[in-house]
Amino acid sequence: MAAALTLEQWEARAGALSFRHLAFVGGRFVPALSGKTFSRLSPADGRLLTQVSACEAEDVDHAVAAARKAFDSGSWSRMAPRGRKKILLRFADLMRKHADELALLETLDMGKPISDSLAVDVPAAANTIQWYAEAIDKVYDEIAPTAHNALGLVTREPVGVVAAVVPWNFPLLMACWKLGPALATGNSVVLKPAEQSPLTALRLAEIAAEAGLPDGVLNVVPGFGETAGAALGLHMDVDAVTFTGSTQVGKYFLEYAGRSNMKLVSLECGGKSPHIVMADCGDLELAATKAAWGIFFNQGEVCTAGSRLLVEEPIKEEFLDRLARVTATIQPGNPLDPATKMGAIVDEKQMKRVLGYIETGRADGGEIRLGGKRARIESGGYYIEPTVFDKVSPTARIAQEEIFGPVLSTITFNGLDEAIRIGNGTIYGLASAIWTKDIDKALKAARALRAGLVWINGWDEDDITVPFGGVKQSGTGRDRSLHAMEKYTQLKSTWISIR
Ligand code: NAD
């Protein structure tokens, strides 16, 4: 770890970095068969980072064939659990050994602060691989309580070839949330990183191979969603898709499965999470700090972002004043500067989308309390001021749609029932929080909020041991915890007759 590096030192390292830019199939780097590439531009200054292979359906065919061959060979799928464990533990160790490089790649590619890549993304990704490695030989199968004349074995088998399609906001971590349980349970994987952020996935595949993962067990096909992503979704020889991304694309994957081979589909999709602050909240300063970080961390590009602040009428002004003081400390800066707490938006398209939502919010009668503009224009990069709207109607577009940027919509309410009604009033159900000193209100809200995650008097508590995922149109699956292993395995019932 080199947390103490200066901006200049990081810039020097960035200048000396070599990017893996080809697809990784069957244990080696290969160009896309068409020879096509796409440009990765730096979110920080708009300059070209590198050209990356643009995989299409033919490349996906090759990657799936390599994955199938590896799976059928048993080189990984039938390796004794302890053998898989040893290799995955080495994989996690090597990720830590290359932590600076992975953090730098992540920051250059998607614009998040280097301090976050170093402190959050890379350690959490390595810990995920380690945690599932350690779990491999601790999960038992079952014998069913049948009658005496038979034995019913209930075993879990790997599904086979898993396609993992991931977004750009936590490219390395989302990949590892999929890879950890999918590989631990013996599957082969074809990973498709988002076109906005392919660089860490490609380096990761190389590190996994160095750790001893057999050829073909992990393949990476960089490319666009409409081509490489759709080809995976429609592929007749992919057994399961594990997807993290937008609700709209999640629905496409359900369609792809229906139009092809009924592959298993698990979806981790978008959110519009309510952060509810009751008048009897207690520690207003802590709640305001968490509310600010809950929306501005990672430039607001977080599926669980607390993008709707529901604050009880009597304390609204005081709460927004406190929130403003915290927000003043979270301003956009050069992602490679270790002092930066908020980086660049991933690309120009996303920046324009977020700025468009700010305009919509204004037009719909919202009042801008903080921010509202593009920042650091002279850098050539894509930055947006942390933005807080007041007086937002619960039905306004900025209160209903996922913006995926640093924009907070403040909505006022009176009483818990109204808070819950507004809190549940979107198509999403990923995360939620309530701040109150009243235990009855807290527990009533925890039961009534239709969300996969509820935080009481906190925000963003998380741990690999606890399932993560949403309900409603936030998705159908769960990442993390032992439960995540369920979606990469099929139950088999084997009957033995006793005569
Ligand atoms: P996205 O849905 O546009 O893309 C996600 C992935 O799907 C990318 O790899 C992309 O190339 C691919 N894709 C896009 N169009 C496709 C198509 N037509 N067919 C097949 N594949 C296609 O999402 P994004 O913009 O990369 O990421 C932001 C979204 O991810 C947000 O909605 C966010 O909430 C969500 N997200 C959810 C979680 C969670 O755990 N619930 C975590 C992180 C991000």
Residues whose N, C-alpha, C, O or C-beta is under 5 A from the ligand:
A	BS01	NAD	V165 V166 P167 W168 K192 P193 A194 E195 G223 F224 G225 E226 G229 A230 T244 G245 S246 T247 V249 Y252 E268 C269 G270 G271 C303 S474
